[in-house]
Amino acid sequence: MFKRTAIVAAVCVVCASMAGATTSNKVKIKEFTPVGPGIDANPNADGTAHLTYDPVTDTTEVRLTITSFLPNTVYGVEVSNDAGQLLLVNDAIVTNPAGNGSIRMVALQNGTVQTVVKIFQFNGFPDTMDIVDADEERAIGVP
């Protein structure tokens, strides 16, 4: 009887450690603040972002919704953290006639630590397509 109990206990310890290894880190950004040219262009801009990190795949799912931006406009999204830029898409969201839009993306690595999400309008200059300049920023969200 002792042998069976010991085996069951060992299996439970292994299962518990595996369950702990797959837990996700989650971050929610509840609001965005207009910045730069966005202060004048879309003063009521807002939105939410949900980021969920999966340590097994080392990826972060990003679900983003924006509201009250310029209608029928293309916006880019940058996700960064203390380690640097994790995701940059220059043409991520096209807003509808009401100025709203949403997207779901996946970024490599953990995007849930000291996260910053920027909404921007790409200026079209190829030499800066991997950098978001201050004149391109429209709104910023932080947890």
FILUM-891158 format. One record per residue: residue number from 1; residue in three letters; z, x, y of N, C-alpha, C, O in turn. Coordinates in Angstrom, 1 decimal. Layout:
// FILUM-891158
<NUM, 'ALA', <Z, X, Y>, <Z, X, Y>, <Z, X, Y>, <Z, X, Y>>
...
***
This chain:
// FILUM-891158
<1, 'MET', <0.0, 0.8, -1.2>, <0.0, 0.0, 0.0>, <0.0, 0.9, 1.3>, <-0.7, 0.5, 2.2>>
<2, 'PHE', <0.8, 2.0, 1.2>, <0.8, 2.8, 2.4>, <-0.6, 3.4, 2.7>, <-1.0, 3.5, 3.9>>
<3, 'LYS', <-1.3, 3.8, 1.7>, <-2.6, 4.4, 1.9>, <-3.6, 3.4, 2.6>, <-4.3, 3.8, 3.5>>
<4, 'ARG', <-3.6, 2.2, 2.2>, <-4.4, 1.2, 2.8>, <-4.0, 0.9, 4.2>, <-4.9, 0.8, 5.1>>
<5, 'THR', <-2.8, 0.9, 4.5>, <-2.3, 0.7, 5.9>, <-2.7, 1.8, 6.8>, <-3.1, 1.6, 7.9>>
<6, 'ALA', <-2.6, 3.0, 6.3>, <-3.0, 4.2, 7.0>, <-4.5, 4.2, 7.3>, <-4.9, 4.6, 8.5>>
<7, 'ILE', <-5.3, 3.8, 6.4>, <-6.7, 3.8, 6.6>, <-7.1, 2.7, 7.7>, <-7.9, 3.0, 8.6>>
<8, 'VAL', <-6.5, 1.5, 7.6>, <-6.7, 0.5, 8.6>, <-6.3, 0.9, 9.9>, <-7.0, 0.7, 10.9>>
<9, 'ALA', <-5.1, 1.6, 10.0>, <-4.7, 2.1, 11.3>, <-5.6, 3.1, 11.9>, <-5.9, 3.1, 13.1>>
<10, 'ALA', <-6.1, 4.0, 11.0>, <-7.1, 5.0, 11.5>, <-8.4, 4.4, 12.0>, <-8.9, 4.8, 13.0>>
<11, 'VAL', <-8.9, 3.4, 11.3>, <-10.1, 2.7, 11.7>, <-9.8, 2.0, 13.1>, <-10.7, 2.0, 13.9>>
<12, 'CYS', <-8.7, 1.4, 13.2>, <-8.4, 0.7, 14.5>, <-8.3, 1.7, 15.7>, <-8.8, 1.4, 16.8>>
<13, 'VAL', <-7.8, 2.9, 15.4>, <-7.7, 4.0, 16.5>, <-9.2, 4.4, 16.8>, <-9.5, 4.5, 18.0>>
<14, 'VAL', <-10.0, 4.6, 15.8>, <-11.4, 5.0, 16.1>, <-12.1, 3.9, 16.9>, <-12.8, 4.2, 17.9>>
<15, 'CYS', <-12.0, 2.6, 16.5>, <-12.6, 1.5, 17.2>, <-12.1, 1.4, 18.6>, <-12.9, 1.2, 19.5>>
<16, 'ALA', <-10.8, 1.6, 18.8>, <-10.3, 1.5, 20.2>, <-10.8, 2.6, 21.1>, <-11.1, 2.4, 22.2>>
<17, 'SER', <-11.0, 3.8, 20.5>, <-11.5, 4.9, 21.3>, <-13.0, 4.7, 21.6>, <-13.4, 5.1, 22.7>>
<18, 'MET', <-13.7, 4.1, 20.7>, <-15.1, 3.8, 21.0>, <-15.3, 2.7, 22.0>, <-16.2, 2.8, 22.8>>
<19, 'ALA', <-14.4, 1.7, 21.9>, <-14.5, 0.7, 22.9>, <-14.2, 1.2, 24.3>, <-14.8, 0.8, 25.3>>
<20, 'GLY', <-13.3, 2.1, 24.4>, <-13.0, 2.7, 25.7>, <-14.1, 3.6, 26.2>, <-14.3, 3.7, 27.4>>
<21, 'ALA', <-14.9, 4.1, 25.3>, <-16.0, 5.0, 25.8>, <-17.2, 4.2, 26.4>, <-18.0, 4.7, 27.1>>
<22, 'THR', <-17.2, 2.9, 26.0>, <-18.3, 2.1, 26.5>, <-18.0, 1.2, 27.7>, <-18.8, 0.4, 28.1>>
<23, 'THR', <-16.8, 1.3, 28.2>, <-16.4, 0.5, 29.3>, <-17.3, 0.9, 30.6>, <-17.6, 2.0, 30.7>>
<24, 'SER', <-17.6, -0.1, 31.4>, <-18.4, 0.1, 32.5>, <-17.6, 0.2, 33.8>, <-16.5, -0.4, 33.9>>
<25, 'ASN', <-18.0, 1.0, 34.7>, <-17.5, 1.0, 36.1>, <-18.3, 0.1, 36.9>, <-19.5, 0.1, 36.9>>
<26, 'LYS', <-17.6, -0.7, 37.7>, <-18.3, -1.7, 38.5>, <-17.9, -1.6, 40.0>, <-16.8, -1.3, 40.3>>
<27, 'VAL', <-18.9, -1.7, 40.9>, <-18.7, -1.7, 42.3>, <-19.4, -2.9, 42.9>, <-20.5, -3.2, 42.5>>
<28, 'LYS', <-18.7, -3.6, 43.8>, <-19.4, -4.7, 44.5>, <-19.4, -4.4, 46.0>, <-18.3, -4.1, 46.6>>
<29, 'ILE', <-20.5, -4.5, 46.6>, <-20.6, -4.4, 48.1>, <-20.8, -5.8, 48.6>, <-21.8, -6.5, 48.3>>
<30, 'LYS', <-19.9, -6.2, 49.4>, <-19.8, -7.6, 49.8>, <-20.6, -7.9, 51.1>, <-20.9, -9.1, 51.4>>
<31, 'GLU', <-20.9, -6.9, 51.9>, <-21.6, -7.1, 53.1>, <-22.4, -5.9, 53.5>, <-22.0, -4.7, 53.2>>
<32, 'PHE', <-23.4, -6.1, 54.3>, <-24.2, -5.0, 54.9>, <-24.1, -5.1, 56.4>, <-24.0, -6.2, 57.0>>
<33, 'THR', <-24.1, -3.9, 57.1>, <-24.0, -3.9, 58.5>, <-25.3, -3.4, 59.1>, <-25.8, -2.3, 58.7>>
<34, 'PRO', <-25.9, -4.1, 60.0>, <-27.1, -3.6, 60.7>, <-26.9, -2.3, 61.4>, <-25.8, -2.1, 62.0>>
<35, 'VAL', <-27.8, -1.3, 61.3>, <-27.7, 0.0, 61.9>, <-29.0, 0.3, 62.6>, <-30.1, -0.2, 62.2>>
<36, 'GLY', <-29.0, 1.3, 63.5>, <-30.2, 1.8, 64.1>, <-31.1, 0.7, 64.6>, <-30.6, -0.2, 65.3>>
<37, 'PRO', <-32.4, 0.8, 64.4>, <-33.3, -0.3, 64.9>, <-33.0, -1.6, 64.3>, <-33.4, -2.7, 64.8>>
<38, 'GLY', <-32.3, -1.7, 63.2>, <-31.9, -2.9, 62.6>, <-31.0, -3.8, 63.4>, <-30.9, -5.0, 63.2>>
<39, 'ILE', <-30.2, -3.1, 64.3>, <-29.3, -3.9, 65.2>, <-30.1, -4.8, 66.0>, <-29.6, -6.0, 66.2>>
<40, 'ASP', <-31.2, -4.4, 66.6>, <-32.0, -5.3, 67.4>, <-33.0, -6.2, 66.5>, <-33.2, -7.4, 66.8>>
<41, 'ALA', <-33.6, -5.6, 65.5>, <-34.6, -6.3, 64.7>, <-34.0, -7.4, 63.8>, <-34.6, -8.4, 63.7>>
<42, 'ASN', <-32.9, -7.1, 63.3>, <-32.2, -8.1, 62.4>, <-30.7, -8.1, 62.6>, <-30.0, -7.6, 61.7>>
<43, 'PRO', <-30.2, -8.6, 63.7>, <-28.8, -8.5, 64.0>, <-27.9, -9.2, 63.0>, <-26.7, -8.9, 62.9>>
<44, 'ASN', <-28.4, -10.2, 62.4>, <-27.6, -11.0, 61.4>, <-27.8, -10.6, 60.0>, <-27.4, -11.3, 59.0>>
<45, 'ALA', <-28.5, -9.5, 59.8>, <-28.8, -9.0, 58.4>, <-27.5, -8.8, 57.6>, <-26.5, -8.4, 58.1>>
<46, 'ASP', <-27.6, -9.2, 56.3>, <-26.4, -9.1, 55.5>, <-26.9, -9.0, 54.0>, <-28.1, -9.0, 53.8>>
<47, 'GLY', <-26.0, -9.0, 53.1>, <-26.4, -9.0, 51.7>, <-25.2, -8.6, 50.8>, <-24.1, -8.4, 51.3>>
<48, 'THR', <-25.5, -8.5, 49.5>, <-24.5, -8.0, 48.6>, <-25.2, -7.1, 47.6>, <-26.4, -7.1, 47.3>>
<49, 'ALA', <-24.4, -6.2, 47.0>, <-24.9, -5.3, 45.9>, <-23.9, -5.2, 44.8>, <-22.7, -5.1, 45.1>>
<50, 'HIS', <-24.4, -5.3, 43.6>, <-23.5, -5.1, 42.4>, <-24.0, -3.9, 41.7>, <-25.2, -3.9, 41.3>>
<51, 'LEU', <-23.1, -2.9, 41.4>, <-23.5, -1.7, 40.7>, <-22.7, -1.6, 39.5>, <-21.4, -1.7, 39.6>>
<52, 'THR', <-23.3, -1.4, 38.3>, <-22.6, -1.3, 37.0>, <-23.0, -0.1, 36.3>, <-24.2, 0.0, 36.0>>
<53, 'TYR', <-22.1, 0.8, 36.1>, <-22.4, 2.1, 35.4>, <-22.1, 2.0, 33.9>, <-21.1, 1.4, 33.5>>
<54, 'ASP', <-23.1, 2.4, 33.1>, <-23.0, 2.5, 31.7>, <-22.9, 3.9, 31.2>, <-23.9, 4.6, 31.3>>
<55, 'PRO', <-21.7, 4.4, 30.8>, <-21.5, 5.8, 30.5>, <-22.3, 6.2, 29.2>, <-22.6, 7.4, 29.0>>
<56, 'VAL', <-22.6, 5.3, 28.4>, <-23.4, 5.6, 27.1>, <-24.8, 6.0, 27.5>, <-25.3, 7.0, 26.9>>
<57, 'THR', <-25.5, 5.3, 28.4>, <-26.8, 5.6, 28.8>, <-26.9, 6.5, 30.1>, <-27.9, 7.0, 30.5>>
<58, 'ASP', <-25.7, 6.7, 30.7>, <-25.6, 7.4, 32.0>, <-26.5, 6.9, 33.0>, <-27.2, 7.6, 33.7>>
<59, 'THR', <-26.5, 5.5, 33.1>, <-27.3, 4.8, 34.1>, <-26.5, 3.8, 34.9>, <-25.5, 3.3, 34.4>>
<60, 'THR', <-26.9, 3.5, 36.1>, <-26.3, 2.5, 36.9>, <-27.3, 1.3, 37.2>, <-28.3, 1.6, 37.8>>
<61, 'GLU', <-26.9, 0.1, 36.8>, <-27.7, -1.0, 37.2>, <-27.4, -1.4, 38.6>, <-26.2, -1.6, 38.9>>
<62, 'VAL', <-28.4, -1.6, 39.4>, <-28.2, -2.0, 40.8>, <-28.8, -3.4, 41.0>, <-30.0, -3.6, 40.8>>
<63, 'ARG', <-28.0, -4.4, 41.4>, <-28.5, -5.7, 41.7>, <-28.3, -6.0, 43.2>, <-27.1, -5.9, 43.6>>
<64, 'LEU', <-29.3, -6.2, 44.0>, <-29.2, -6.2, 45.4>, <-29.8, -7.5, 45.9>, <-30.9, -7.9, 45.5>>
<65, 'THR', <-29.1, -8.1, 46.9>, <-29.7, -9.3, 47.5>, <-29.5, -9.1, 49.0>, <-28.4, -8.7, 49.5>>
<66, 'ILE', <-30.5, -9.3, 49.8>, <-30.4, -9.2, 51.3>, <-30.8, -10.6, 51.9>, <-31.6, -11.3, 51.4>>
<67, 'THR', <-30.2, -10.8, 53.1>, <-30.4, -12.1, 53.8>, <-30.6, -11.8, 55.3>, <-30.0, -10.8, 55.8>>
<68, 'SER', <-31.3, -12.6, 55.9>, <-31.5, -12.6, 57.4>, <-32.1, -11.3, 57.9>, <-31.9, -10.9, 59.0>>
<69, 'PHE', <-33.0, -10.7, 57.1>, <-33.8, -9.6, 57.6>, <-35.1, -10.2, 58.1>, <-35.3, -11.4, 58.2>>
<70, 'LEU', <-36.0, -9.4, 58.6>, <-37.3, -9.9, 59.1>, <-38.1, -10.5, 58.0>, <-38.1, -10.0, 56.9>>
<71, 'PRO', <-38.7, -11.7, 58.3>, <-39.5, -12.3, 57.2>, <-40.8, -11.6, 56.8>, <-41.4, -10.9, 57.6>>
<72, 'ASN', <-41.1, -11.7, 55.5>, <-42.4, -11.2, 55.0>, <-42.5, -9.7, 55.3>, <-43.6, -9.2, 55.8>>
<73, 'THR', <-41.5, -8.9, 55.1>, <-41.4, -7.5, 55.5>, <-41.0, -6.7, 54.3>, <-40.2, -7.1, 53.5>>
<74, 'VAL', <-41.6, -5.5, 54.1>, <-41.3, -4.6, 53.0>, <-40.1, -3.7, 53.4>, <-40.1, -3.1, 54.5>>
<75, 'TYR', <-39.1, -3.6, 52.6>, <-38.0, -2.8, 52.8>, <-37.8, -1.8, 51.6>, <-38.1, -2.2, 50.5>>
<76, 'GLY', <-37.3, -0.7, 51.9>, <-36.9, 0.3, 50.9>, <-35.4, 0.3, 50.6>, <-34.6, -0.3, 51.4>>
<77, 'VAL', <-35.0, 0.8, 49.5>, <-33.6, 0.9, 49.1>, <-33.2, 2.3, 48.7>, <-33.9, 2.9, 47.9>>
<78, 'GLU', <-32.1, 2.8, 49.3>, <-31.6, 4.1, 48.8>, <-30.2, 3.9, 48.3>, <-29.3, 3.2, 49.0>>
<79, 'VAL', <-29.8, 4.4, 47.2>, <-28.5, 4.4, 46.6>, <-28.0, 5.8, 46.5>, <-28.7, 6.6, 45.9>>
<80, 'SER', <-26.9, 6.2, 47.2>, <-26.4, 7.5, 47.1>, <-24.9, 7.5, 46.9>, <-24.2, 6.4, 47.1>>
<81, 'ASN', <-24.4, 8.6, 46.5>, <-22.9, 8.8, 46.4>, <-22.5, 10.2, 46.8>, <-23.3, 10.9, 47.4>>
<82, 'ASP', <-21.3, 10.6, 46.5>, <-20.8, 11.9, 46.9>, <-21.6, 13.0, 46.3>, <-21.6, 14.2, 46.7>>
<83, 'ALA', <-22.3, 12.7, 45.2>, <-23.2, 13.8, 44.5>, <-24.6, 13.9, 45.1>, <-25.3, 14.8, 44.8>>
<84, 'GLY', <-25.0, 12.9, 45.9>, <-26.3, 12.9, 46.5>, <-27.0, 11.6, 46.3>, <-26.5, 10.6, 45.9>>
<85, 'GLN', <-28.3, 11.7, 46.5>, <-29.2, 10.6, 46.3>, <-29.5, 10.3, 44.9>, <-29.9, 11.1, 44.1>>
<86, 'LEU', <-29.2, 9.0, 44.5>, <-29.4, 8.6, 43.1>, <-30.7, 7.8, 42.9>, <-31.3, 7.9, 41.8>>
<87, 'LEU', <-31.1, 7.1, 43.9>, <-32.2, 6.2, 43.8>, <-32.9, 6.0, 45.2>, <-32.2, 5.8, 46.1>>
<88, 'LEU', <-34.2, 6.1, 45.2>, <-34.9, 5.9, 46.5>, <-36.2, 5.2, 46.1>, <-37.1, 5.8, 45.5>>
<89, 'VAL', <-36.4, 4.0, 46.6>, <-37.6, 3.2, 46.4>, <-38.1, 2.8, 47.8>, <-37.4, 2.0, 48.4>>
<90, 'ASN', <-39.3, 3.3, 48.2>, <-39.8, 3.0, 49.6>, <-40.2, 1.6, 49.7>, <-40.2, 1.1, 50.9>>
<91, 'ASP', <-40.7, 0.9, 48.7>, <-41.2, -0.5, 48.8>, <-40.5, -1.4, 47.8>, <-41.1, -2.0, 46.9>>
<92, 'ALA', <-39.2, -1.4, 47.8>, <-38.4, -2.1, 46.8>, <-38.4, -3.6, 47.0>, <-38.4, -4.4, 46.0>>
<93, 'ILE', <-38.3, -4.1, 48.2>, <-38.1, -5.5, 48.4>, <-39.1, -6.0, 49.5>, <-39.3, -5.4, 50.5>>
<94, 'VAL', <-39.7, -7.2, 49.2>, <-40.5, -7.9, 50.2>, <-39.8, -9.2, 50.5>, <-39.5, -10.0, 49.6>>
<95, 'THR', <-39.4, -9.4, 51.7>, <-38.6, -10.6, 52.1>, <-39.5, -11.8, 52.1>, <-40.7, -11.7, 52.3>>
<96, 'ASN', <-38.9, -12.9, 51.8>, <-39.6, -14.2, 51.9>, <-39.7, -14.7, 53.3>, <-39.2, -14.0, 54.2>>
<97, 'PRO', <-40.3, -15.8, 53.6>, <-40.4, -16.3, 55.0>, <-39.1, -16.5, 55.7>, <-39.0, -16.6, 56.9>>
<98, 'ALA', <-38.0, -16.7, 54.9>, <-36.7, -16.8, 55.6>, <-36.0, -15.4, 55.8>, <-34.9, -15.4, 56.4>>
<99, 'GLY', <-36.6, -14.4, 55.4>, <-36.1, -13.0, 55.5>, <-35.1, -12.6, 54.4>, <-34.3, -11.7, 54.6>>
<100, 'ASN', <-35.2, -13.3, 53.3>, <-34.3, -13.0, 52.2>, <-35.1, -12.3, 51.0>, <-36.3, -12.5, 50.9>>
<101, 'GLY', <-34.4, -11.5, 50.2>, <-35.0, -10.9, 49.1>, <-34.0, -10.3, 48.1>, <-32.8, -10.2, 48.4>>
<102, 'SER', <-34.5, -10.0, 46.9>, <-33.5, -9.4, 45.9>, <-34.3, -8.5, 45.0>, <-35.5, -8.6, 44.9>>
<103, 'ILE', <-33.6, -7.7, 44.3>, <-34.2, -6.7, 43.4>, <-33.1, -6.3, 42.4>, <-31.9, -6.2, 42.7>>
<104, 'ARG', <-33.6, -5.9, 41.2>, <-32.7, -5.3, 40.2>, <-33.4, -4.0, 39.8>, <-34.6, -4.0, 39.4>>
<105, 'MET', <-32.6, -2.9, 39.9>, <-33.1, -1.5, 39.5>, <-32.1, -0.8, 38.7>, <-31.0, -1.2, 38.6>>
<106, 'VAL', <-32.6, 0.3, 38.1>, <-31.7, 1.2, 37.3>, <-31.8, 2.6, 37.9>, <-32.9, 3.1, 38.1>>
<107, 'ALA', <-30.6, 3.2, 38.2>, <-30.5, 4.5, 38.7>, <-29.9, 5.4, 37.6>, <-29.1, 5.0, 36.9>>
<108, 'LEU', <-30.4, 6.7, 37.6>, <-29.8, 7.6, 36.7>, <-28.4, 8.0, 37.2>, <-28.2, 8.1, 38.4>>
<109, 'GLN', <-27.5, 8.4, 36.3>, <-26.2, 8.8, 36.7>, <-25.3, 7.7, 37.2>, <-25.6, 6.6, 37.2>>
<110, 'ASN', <-24.0, 8.1, 37.5>, <-23.0, 7.2, 37.9>, <-23.2, 6.9, 39.4>, <-22.9, 7.8, 40.2>>
<111, 'GLY', <-23.5, 5.7, 39.7>, <-23.7, 5.3, 41.1>, <-22.5, 4.5, 41.7>, <-22.7, 3.8, 42.6>>
<112, 'THR', <-21.4, 4.5, 41.0>, <-20.3, 3.7, 41.4>, <-19.1, 4.5, 42.1>, <-18.1, 3.9, 42.3>>
<113, 'VAL', <-19.3, 5.7, 42.4>, <-18.3, 6.6, 43.0>, <-18.8, 6.9, 44.4>, <-19.8, 7.5, 44.7>>
<114, 'GLN', <-18.0, 6.4, 45.4>, <-18.3, 6.6, 46.8>, <-19.7, 6.2, 47.2>, <-20.5, 7.0, 47.7>>
<115, 'THR', <-20.1, 5.0, 46.8>, <-21.4, 4.5, 46.9>, <-21.8, 4.1, 48.3>, <-21.0, 3.5, 49.0>>
<116, 'VAL', <-23.0, 4.4, 48.7>, <-23.6, 3.9, 49.9>, <-25.0, 3.4, 49.6>, <-25.8, 4.0, 48.9>>
<117, 'VAL', <-25.3, 2.1, 50.0>, <-26.6, 1.5, 49.8>, <-27.2, 1.3, 51.2>, <-26.6, 0.7, 52.0>>
<118, 'LYS', <-28.4, 1.9, 51.3>, <-29.1, 1.7, 52.6>, <-30.4, 0.9, 52.4>, <-31.1, 1.1, 51.4>>
<119, 'ILE', <-30.6, 0.0, 53.4>, <-31.9, -0.8, 53.4>, <-32.7, -0.1, 54.6>, <-32.1, 0.0, 55.7>>
<120, 'PHE', <-33.9, 0.2, 54.3>, <-34.7, 0.9, 55.4>, <-36.2, 0.4, 55.3>, <-36.6, -0.2, 54.4>>
<121, 'GLN', <-36.9, 0.8, 56.4>, <-38.3, 0.5, 56.5>, <-39.0, 1.9, 56.5>, <-38.8, 2.7, 57.4>>
<122, 'PHE', <-39.7, 2.2, 55.5>, <-40.4, 3.5, 55.3>, <-41.4, 3.7, 56.5>, <-42.2, 2.8, 56.8>>
<123, 'ASN', <-41.3, 4.9, 57.1>, <-42.2, 5.2, 58.3>, <-43.6, 5.6, 57.9>, <-44.4, 5.7, 58.8>>
<124, 'GLY', <-43.8, 5.8, 56.6>, <-45.2, 6.1, 56.2>, <-45.5, 7.6, 56.2>, <-46.7, 7.9, 55.8>>
<125, 'PHE', <-44.6, 8.5, 56.7>, <-44.9, 9.9, 56.7>, <-44.7, 10.5, 55.3>, <-43.6, 10.5, 54.9>>
<126, 'PRO', <-45.7, 11.0, 54.7>, <-45.6, 11.6, 53.4>, <-44.6, 12.7, 53.3>, <-43.9, 12.9, 52.2>>
<127, 'ASP', <-44.4, 13.5, 54.3>, <-43.5, 14.7, 54.3>, <-42.1, 14.3, 54.3>, <-41.2, 15.1, 54.0>>
<128, 'THR', <-41.8, 13.0, 54.6>, <-40.4, 12.5, 54.6>, <-40.2, 11.3, 53.6>, <-39.2, 10.6, 53.8>>
<129, 'MET', <-41.1, 11.2, 52.6>, <-41.0, 10.0, 51.8>, <-39.7, 10.1, 50.8>, <-39.4, 9.1, 50.2>>
<130, 'ASP', <-39.1, 11.2, 50.7>, <-37.9, 11.3, 49.8>, <-36.6, 11.4, 50.7>, <-35.5, 11.8, 50.1>>
<131, 'ILE', <-36.7, 11.2, 52.0>, <-35.6, 11.2, 52.9>, <-35.6, 10.0, 53.7>, <-36.6, 9.6, 54.2>>
<132, 'VAL', <-34.4, 9.4, 53.9>, <-34.3, 8.2, 54.8>, <-33.9, 8.7, 56.2>, <-32.7, 9.1, 56.3>>
<133, 'ASP', <-34.7, 8.7, 57.2>, <-34.4, 9.1, 58.5>, <-33.6, 8.0, 59.2>, <-33.7, 6.8, 58.8>>
<134, 'ALA', <-32.9, 8.4, 60.2>, <-32.1, 7.4, 61.0>, <-32.9, 6.3, 61.6>, <-32.5, 5.2, 61.8>>
<135, 'ASP', <-34.2, 6.7, 62.0>, <-35.0, 5.7, 62.7>, <-35.6, 4.7, 61.7>, <-36.2, 3.7, 62.0>>
<136, 'GLU', <-35.4, 5.0, 60.4>, <-35.9, 4.0, 59.3>, <-34.8, 3.1, 58.9>, <-35.1, 2.0, 58.3>>
<137, 'GLU', <-33.5, 3.5, 59.0>, <-32.4, 2.6, 58.5>, <-32.3, 1.3, 59.2>, <-32.5, 1.2, 60.5>>
<138, 'ARG', <-32.1, 0.3, 58.4>, <-31.9, -1.1, 59.0>, <-30.5, -1.7, 58.7>, <-30.0, -2.4, 59.6>>
<139, 'ALA', <-29.9, -1.3, 57.6>, <-28.6, -1.8, 57.3>, <-28.0, -0.9, 56.2>, <-28.7, -0.3, 55.4>>
<140, 'ILE', <-26.6, -0.8, 56.3>, <-25.9, 0.0, 55.3>, <-24.8, -0.8, 54.7>, <-24.1, -1.6, 55.4>>
<141, 'GLY', <-24.6, -0.7, 53.4>, <-23.5, -1.3, 52.7>, <-22.6, -0.3, 52.0>, <-23.1, 0.6, 51.3>>
<142, 'VAL', <-21.3, -0.5, 52.1>, <-20.3, 0.4, 51.3>, <-19.3, -0.6, 50.8>, <-19.0, -1.6, 51.3>>
<143, 'PRO', <-18.7, -0.2, 49.6>, <-17.7, -1.0, 49.0>, <-16.4, -1.2, 49.9>, <-15.5, -1.9, 49.5>>
***
